[in-house]
Amino acid sequence: MSHGQKQWLEIGMLLVQDPKLLLLDEPVIGMTDEETERTAELFLSLEGKHSLVVVEHDMHFIGQLTEGRRTVTVLHEGRVLAEGPLAQVQANEQVIEVYPGR
């Protein structure tokens, strides 16, 4: 099994338990672009059935999930640094300074 397939298996094992809330820590790390896209599609298909909290550094993946409709929260040293739509968070000077660097 590929790494992405193993991740999907783990996610599937969680979903069969029908949780109300899924906490996912970097679910697409190590996945190919195609696997990442399919994972975003899977997560979007869960809307209305489950709530998701995703911790992730891949902003392209987060963009696929948020589609401008969801709140993105950036934490730094255990505190909220920025919160809002993805485009707003990505344009935030503090976020740019702390994460991508200059």
PyMOL commands that set and color helices and strands:
alter all, ss='L'
color gray80, all
select helices_A, chain A and resi 3-15+33-45+59-66+86-91+93-98
alter helices_A, ss='H'
color red, helices_A
select strands_A, chain A and resi 21-25+51-55+72-76+79-84
alter strands_A, ss='S'
color yellow, strands_A
deselect
rebuild
show_as cartoon
